[in-house]
């Protein structure tokens, strides 16, 4: 476990080297954040006014339950579509860089727009799964939360490489999910460890923000602004590095050789092909 986490650290450093060469990749998570905020506000304010923010009780009228989960589905579709679109832009640029090119923001946007129907299709699939898991969690607070967490984790791992497949291989949503699962079997476990390692590392990197928040509340608002800015930049970097990591895993799983910027020993040691 610790060996794999050390490999994940090395992969993150290699991903950081890619990001340093193409700092403009941060444009994509920034735009994703802004657009998702607009979407959430556009849904959240009406839902707040209509008292639909909380899930309806189990004995609520059928019409209320259908309305709630229908609106939740629409919110999921919009946010997933935005997130996947801009993530596809990062992946497209990262693949260009790791194949020896010099990507620009326009290249990522162009690739994402070309795959827009497939992105929307995958957003629909993801939103459907998300709403079903949410409904399962709402129906049973104890067992439902555990089952939803297990199924959600399995779904996330199986579909970890869907966006690179959509972008590079130009496959449809369902074919991309099948291909992602097939590639996962070649590199079993590293996607999950990569997610865990990245998340754990960035959790520790978030810790300095907490004393800044305390200073902001008790001393001066400037510390509060600094903490928010720090977390914002950290979140953007985390999103970009994870997309670069996805691209590297995908290229290695597909071609069996390390992409540019990643040593062969690093990826061959981190992932054992089956």
C-alpha positions in Angstrom: 0.0 0.0 0.0 2.7 2.4 1.0 4.7 1.5 -2.1 1.8 2.3 -4.3 1.2 5.6 -2.5 4.9 6.5 -3.1 4.4 5.7 -6.8 1.3 8.0 -6.7 3.4 10.8 -5.2 5.9 10.4 -8.1 3.1 10.4 -10.6 1.8 13.6 -9.1 5.2 15.2 -9.3 5.4 14.2 -13.0 1.9 15.6 -13.5 3.0 18.8 -11.8 5.9 19.0 -14.3 3.4 18.9 -17.2 1.3 21.6 -15.6 4.3 23.8 -15.1 5.0 23.7 -18.8 1.4 24.4 -19.6 0.1 26.7 -16.9 -2.8 27.8 -19.1 -4.4 24.4 -18.4 -5.6 26.0 -15.1 -8.1 28.0 -17.4 -10.2 24.8 -17.7 -10.8 24.1 -14.0 -11.3 27.8 -13.4 -14.0 28.0 -16.0 -15.6 24.8 -14.8 -15.8 26.2 -11.3 -17.3 29.5 -12.5 -19.9 27.8 -14.8 -20.8 25.2 -12.1 -21.4 28.0 -9.6 -23.7 29.8 -12.1 -25.6 26.5 -12.7 -26.0 25.7 -8.9 -27.2 29.2 -8.2 -29.7 29.2 -11.1 -31.2 26.0 -9.6 -30.6 26.6 -5.9 -32.4 30.0 -5.6 -35.7 28.7 -7.1 -35.4 25.4 -5.1 -34.8 27.4 -2.0 -37.9 29.5 -2.6 -40.0 26.4 -3.3 -38.6 24.6 -0.3 -37.2 21.8 -2.4 -33.6 21.8 -1.1 -34.2 18.9 1.3 -35.3 15.5 0.0 -39.0 14.8 0.5 -39.9 12.4 3.3 -40.8 8.8 2.4 -44.5 9.4 2.9 -44.5 12.5 0.7 -46.9 12.8 -2.3 -45.6 11.1 -5.4 -45.8 14.3 -7.4 -43.5 16.0 -4.9 -41.0 13.2 -5.0 -41.0 13.1 -8.8 -40.6 16.9 -9.0 -37.7 16.8 -6.5 -35.7 14.0 -8.2 -36.6 15.4 -11.6 -35.1 18.8 -10.7 -32.1 17.1 -9.1 -31.5 15.1 -12.3 -31.5 18.3 -14.3 -29.1 19.9 -11.9 -26.8 16.9 -12.1 -26.9 16.8 -15.9 -25.9 20.5 -16.2 -23.1 20.3 -13.6 -21.8 17.0 -15.0 -21.9 18.4 -18.6 -19.9 21.5 -17.5 -17.4 19.5 -15.5 -16.8 16.8 -18.2 -16.5 19.5 -20.9 -13.7 21.3 -19.2 -12.1 18.2 -18.0 -12.0 17.0 -21.6 -10.2 20.2 -22.5 -7.4 19.5 -19.9 -7.2 15.9 -21.1 -6.9 16.9 -24.8 -4.1 19.3 -24.0 -2.3 16.9 -21.7 -2.3 14.2 -24.3 -0.9 16.6 -26.9 1.9 17.6 -24.5 2.7 14.0 -23.6 2.8 13.0 -27.3 5.4 15.7 -27.9 3.2 18.6 -29.0 2.8 22.1 -27.6 -0.9 22.5 -26.7 -2.9 25.8 -26.4 -6.2 26.5 -24.7 -7.9 26.6 -28.1 -6.8 23.0 -28.7 -8.5 21.8 -25.6 -11.7 23.8 -26.3 -11.8 22.6 -29.9 -11.4 19.0 -28.8 -14.2 19.4 -26.2 -16.6 21.0 -28.7 -16.0 18.3 -31.2 -17.0 15.7 -28.6 -19.9 17.7 -27.2 -22.7 15.2 -28.2 -20.7 12.4 -26.5 -20.0 14.6 -23.5 -23.7 15.4 -23.1 -24.5 11.7 -23.4 -22.1 10.8 -20.7 -23.4 13.6 -18.5 -26.9 12.0 -18.9 -25.5 8.6 -17.9 -23.6 10.0 -14.9 -26.6 12.1 -13.8 -28.9 9.0 -13.9 -26.5 7.0 -11.8 -26.0 9.9 -9.4 -29.8 10.4 -8.9 -30.3 6.7 -8.4 -27.6 6.6 -5.8 -29.0 9.7 -4.1 -32.5 8.2 -4.0 -31.1 5.0 -2.5 -29.3 7.0 0.1 -32.4 9.0 0.9 -34.7 6.0 1.2 -32.5 4.4 4.0 -30.2 6.6 5.9 -28.2 3.8 7.5 -28.0 0.9 5.0 -28.7 3.2 2.0 -25.7 5.4 2.7 -23.3 2.4 2.9 -24.6 0.8 -0.2 -24.6 4.1 -2.1 -21.0 4.8 -1.0 -19.8 1.3 -2.1 -21.6 1.5 -5.5 -20.5 5.0 -6.0 -16.9 4.1 -5.4 -17.1 1.2 -7.8 -18.7 3.3 -10.4 -16.0 6.0 -10.1 -13.2 3.5 -10.5 -14.8 1.7 -13.4 -15.3 5.0 -15.3 -12.1 6.7 -14.3 -10.8 6.7 -17.9 -14.0 7.5 -19.7 -13.1 11.1 -20.5 -9.7 10.2 -22.1 -11.4 7.5 -24.1 -14.1 10.0 -25.2 -11.5 12.5 -26.3 -8.8 10.4 -27.9 -10.7 7.4 -29.3 -13.9 9.4 -30.1 -16.1 6.6 -28.8 -19.7 7.1 -27.5 -20.6 7.1 -23.8 -21.3 3.4 -23.4 -18.4 2.2 -25.5 -16.1 4.6 -23.6 -17.4 3.1 -20.3 -16.7 -0.4 -21.5 -13.2 0.6 -22.7 -12.5 2.3 -19.4 -13.3 -0.9 -17.6 -11.2 -3.0 -20.0 -8.2 -0.7 -19.5 -8.8 -0.7 -15.7 -8.2 -4.5 -15.7 -4.8 -3.9 -17.2 -3.8 -1.5 -14.4 -6.0 -2.9 -11.6 -6.0 -0.7 -8.5 -3.8 2.1 -9.6 -6.7 4.4 -10.5 -8.2 4.0 -7.0 -4.8 4.4 -5.3 -4.2 7.5 -7.5 -7.5 9.1 -6.4 -6.9 8.2 -2.8 -3.3 9.4 -2.9 -4.1 12.7 -4.6 -7.0 13.3 -2.2 -5.0 12.5 0.9 -2.1 14.7 -0.2 -4.3 17.7 -1.0 -6.2 17.2 2.3 -2.9 17.8 4.1 -2.2 20.8 1.9 -5.5 22.3 2.9 -4.6 22.3 6.6 -2.8 25.7 6.5 -6.1 27.3 5.5 -7.8 26.5 8.9 -5.6 28.8 11.0 -6.0 31.5 8.4 -9.8 31.1 8.7 -9.4 31.5 12.5 -7.3 34.6 12.2 -9.8 36.0 9.7 -12.7 35.6 12.1 -10.9 36.9 15.2 -8.4 39.4 13.8 -8.8 40.7 10.3 -10.9 39.8 7.2 -7.7 39.8 5.1 -6.7 36.4 6.5 -10.1 35.1 5.6 -9.7 36.3 2.0 -6.2 34.7 1.9 -7.6 31.4 3.1 -10.3 31.4 0.5 -7.8 32.3 -2.2 -5.4 29.6 -1.1 -8.2 26.9 -1.2 -9.4 28.1 -4.6 -5.9 27.9 -6.1 -5.3 24.5 -4.5 -8.6 23.2 -5.8 -7.8 24.3 -9.4 -4.4 22.7 -9.2 -5.8 19.5 -7.8 -8.4 19.3 -10.6 -5.8 19.9 -13.3 -3.2 17.4 -11.9 -5.9 14.7 -11.6 -6.9 15.2 -15.3 -3.2 15.0 -16.3 -2.8 11.9 -14.2 -5.8 10.3 -15.9 -4.3 11.1 -19.3 -0.9 9.5 -18.4 -2.6 6.4 -17.0 -4.8 6.1 -20.1 -1.8 6.5 -22.6 0.2 3.9 -20.7 -2.7 1.5 -20.4 -3.5 1.8 -24.1 0.1 1.8 -25.6 2.1 0.0 -23.0 4.8 2.7 -23.0 5.3 5.8 -20.9 4.2 9.1 -22.4 6.6 12.1 -22.5 7.2 13.5 -19.1 6.7 10.2 -17.3 9.6 7.8 -17.0 9.1 4.2 -18.1 10.2 2.9 -14.8 7.8 5.1 -12.9 4.7 3.9 -14.8 5.8 0.3 -15.3 6.5 0.1 -11.5 3.2 1.7 -10.6 1.1 -0.4 -12.9 1.5 -4.1 -13.8 -0.1 -5.0 -17.1 -2.2 -8.2 -17.1 
